[in-house]
Amino acid sequence: MASPPDTSKASKLERYNSYLRRRVSSAKLIAASSYILFRATLLAALLLIFLFLLHSPPLLFSGSHYYSSPHSNHRSLLSSSSAAWEQDVRRSATPRRADGLSVLVTGAAGFVGTHCSLALKRRGDGVVGVDNFNAYYDPALKRSRQVLLARHGVLVLDADINNVALLAKLFDVVPFSHVLHLAAQAGVRYATRNPQSYVASNVAGLVSLFETAAKHADPQPSIVWASSSSVYGLNTEAPFSELHQTDRPASLYAATKKAGEAIAHTYNHIYGLSITGLRFFTVYGPWGRPDMAYFSFTKSILSGKPITLFRMPDGTAVQRDFTFIEDVVKGCLGALDTAKKSTGVAGGGKKRGPAQLRIYNLGNTSPVPVAKMVSILEDLLRKKAKKNVVTLPQNGDVPFTHANVSLAERDFGYRPTTDLATGLKKFVKWYVEYYGVETTKRINRKRKIAGEEEEEEGAAASA
Ligand SMILES: O=C(O)[C@H]1O[C@H](OP(=O)(O)OP(=O)(O)OC[C@H]2O[C@@H](n3ccc(=O)[nH]c3=O)[C@H](O)[C@@H]2O)[C@H](O)[C@@H](O)[C@@H]1O
């Protein structure tokens, strides 16, 4: 007799098979879902990369300005094919008035650059700024100026003037009518400590700009740039006239500015660039440069630190033709407005005819002893300076400066109207507000307001 089938074995086998089937199908499910997950992650990553490339400058946008690290800036701006970036540049460069200028301002986050950019924008011109935000003085101040400019619709890009590719790209995007070239290594005495920075900015940088404007820009822009009163060097004839010799520079700074004037002549001569040089005389005012004496003296007086005052070996005073920023801005705009067109053929061809080449003093016409400047600050700050008077060291300083501005007055109506006391008052007002300084005046004003409030409360309580 055949034995009955072993049902328990068959059902065990069946259970085992179904277990195996379940394992296989769940393994398949896991494999399929991880594959889908992998594809989705890959897709998301690609999408992110694409979005980054599309918007790379805007993604570097911090607050209200383009921001990138000093080393990545040029690459990121250049590698960008961003239509959005170009649109922002064009928007900033487009004038809002008929026949308005379209100006590329170099050193736009600098002291003079900020004021000129604002003035141009206010009257309806288009402005795009570039600045390398170097650390010669507190970059935070330059960033604050950049934010101020952004609020007024002026875009300032992180860019160095030695980056010819970037300059060329800017000229491709915008047919600038003018360049206001203010980017430079400033400061007279610092040149003994860091000579190469003067050559890099004031000579190589100037050549980069002239090269691009002459050979790449179409149309060629008219250029107005910052020279310096320091080119008069050890000149003893006063007041300084543009007709005087300028071949005795006392500092490397002065020598690089003088070299700049010679280089300007060459680019004007060969390529027909219209070039105007402006010799600034110790420009001061709100949003100024912390390395300058009036600024650093203010800081020292307020914090009770001693200041060093230079005087001549024979005991006479060192004098400067201190010039207020608002007067200088008028001079810069006047020079831009009267600049004639360049005459060169874009692409570096020879000029079609002679082009304008000008040089002007922009000073105040009334030199003031540095000690007088200090006493004005003492009055405004209501605090005495601790003075350490020493003989002028041989580190590039000149005994005095004094501008004759009749050429600038004749050609574009330049007439400085601000005396040192008035200008310093405006500077001190800005300084105490910007740095939140508690001056005696501010403390008294606060006490007065608090006292009035207490009186009002007392009167209300007794009513
Ligand atoms: O007009 C110009 O061409 C130049 O003006 C200024 O150069 P400077 O006149 O030397 O301006 P400050 O550095 O502010 O010095 C002003 C005066 O204070 C004096 N000083 C400066 C520093 C100091 O510690 N003590 C002192 O007595 C200087 O000798 C000078 O007479 C700017 O710093 C330069 O960038 C500019 O190009």
The ligand as an SDF file (V2000), in Angstrom:
LIG
                    3D

 37 39  0  0  0  0  0  0  0  0999 V2000
   46.9670  116.1200   -2.4800 O   0  0  0  0  0  0  0  0  0  0  0  0
   47.5090  115.0700   -2.7160 C   0  0  0  0  0  0  0  0  0  0  0  0
   48.0960  114.8840   -3.7500 O   0  0  0  0  0  0  0  0  0  0  0  0
   47.5290  113.9710   -1.7100 C   0  0  0  0  0  0  0  0  0  0  0  0
   46.8250  114.3880   -0.5430 O   0  0  0  0  0  0  0  0  0  0  0  0
   46.9200  113.5210    0.5250 C   0  0  0  0  0  0  0  0  0  0  0  0
   48.2500  113.5030    0.9830 O   0  0  0  0  0  0  0  0  0  0  0  0
   48.6440  114.4770    2.1560 P   0  0  0  0  0  0  0  0  0  0  0  0
   48.5090  115.8910    1.7720 O   0  0  0  0  0  0  0  0  0  0  0  0
   49.9760  114.0310    2.6320 O   0  0  0  0  0  0  0  0  0  0  0  0
   47.4810  114.1940    3.2190 O   0  0  0  0  0  0  0  0  0  0  0  0
   47.5360  113.6210    4.6960 P   0  0  0  0  0  0  0  0  0  0  0  0
   48.1940  112.3300    4.7590 O   0  0  0  0  0  0  0  0  0  0  0  0
   46.1830  113.7300    5.2390 O   0  0  0  0  0  0  0  0  0  0  0  0
   48.4550  114.6860    5.4360 O   0  0  0  0  0  0  0  0  0  0  0  0
   48.0220  116.0270    5.5910 C   0  0  0  0  0  0  0  0  0  0  0  0
   49.0780  116.8160    6.2780 C   0  0  0  0  0  0  0  0  0  0  0  0
   49.2280  116.3410    7.6170 O   0  0  0  0  0  0  0  0  0  0  0  0
   50.5900  116.1120    7.8950 C   0  0  0  0  0  0  0  0  0  0  0  0
   50.6600  114.9600    8.8120 N   0  0  0  0  0  0  0  0  0  0  0  0
   50.2750  113.7460    8.4240 C   0  0  0  0  0  0  0  0  0  0  0  0
   50.3150  112.6830    9.2650 C   0  0  0  0  0  0  0  0  0  0  0  0
   50.7910  112.8560   10.5620 C   0  0  0  0  0  0  0  0  0  0  0  0
   50.8680  111.9180   11.3710 O   0  0  0  0  0  0  0  0  0  0  0  0
   51.1770  114.1060   10.9360 N   0  0  0  0  0  0  0  0  0  0  0  0
   51.1150  115.1670   10.1120 C   0  0  0  0  0  0  0  0  0  0  0  0
   51.4820  116.2830   10.5070 O   0  0  0  0  0  0  0  0  0  0  0  0
   51.2520  115.8520    6.5630 C   0  0  0  0  0  0  0  0  0  0  0  0
   52.6000  116.2070    6.6180 O   0  0  0  0  0  0  0  0  0  0  0  0
   50.4370  116.7300    5.6420 C   0  0  0  0  0  0  0  0  0  0  0  0
   51.0050  118.0010    5.6220 O   0  0  0  0  0  0  0  0  0  0  0  0
   46.4760  112.1160    0.1510 C   0  0  0  0  0  0  0  0  0  0  0  0
   46.7550  111.2130    1.1840 O   0  0  0  0  0  0  0  0  0  0  0  0
   47.0910  111.6440   -1.1310 C   0  0  0  0  0  0  0  0  0  0  0  0
   46.5300  110.4270   -1.5060 O   0  0  0  0  0  0  0  0  0  0  0  0
   46.8330  112.7280   -2.1600 C   0  0  0  0  0  0  0  0  0  0  0  0
   47.2000  112.3930   -3.4130 O   0  0  0  0  0  0  0  0  0  0  0  0
  1  2  2  0
  2  3  1  0
  2  4  1  0
  4  5  1  0
  4 36  1  0
  5  6  1  0
  6  7  1  0
  6 32  1  0
  7  8  1  0
  8  9  2  0
  8 10  1  0
  8 11  1  0
 11 12  1  0
 12 13  2  0
 12 14  1  0
 12 15  1  0
 15 16  1  0
 16 17  1  0
 17 18  1  0
 17 30  1  0
 18 19  1  0
 19 20  1  0
 19 28  1  0
 20 21  1  0
 20 26  1  0
 21 22  2  0
 22 23  1  0
 23 24  2  0
 23 25  1  0
 25 26  1  0
 26 27  2  0
 28 29  1  0
 28 30  1  0
 30 31  1  0
 32 33  1  0
 32 34  1  0
 34 35  1  0
 34 36  1  0
 36 37  1  0
M  END
$$$$
